[in-house]
Amino acid sequence: MGNIGVTEILLIAVVALLLFGAGRIADIGKGLGQGIKNFKQGLKEAEELDKADKPADKALPAAAAPKEDKEAKA
């Protein structure tokens, strides 16, 4: 019951065509494609910002390195 075959997909497409018309379906497809494109572009820009915000893998200078508490170890 969970499998959708070719016949069911064609039936759904015909009903959608009758309800919305060919022009409206084309507009919906175009809008969906633009939305996916914008989403991917946003993800790419966010990754680039993350890379730019993170400093390169450099060792911390001795002054900036966390100091150990000698009394806590004793």
PyMOL commands that set and color helices and strands:
alter all, ss='L'
color gray80, all
select helices_A, chain A and resi 6-20+22-53+70-73
alter helices_A, ss='H'
color red, helices_A
deselect
rebuild
show_as cartoon
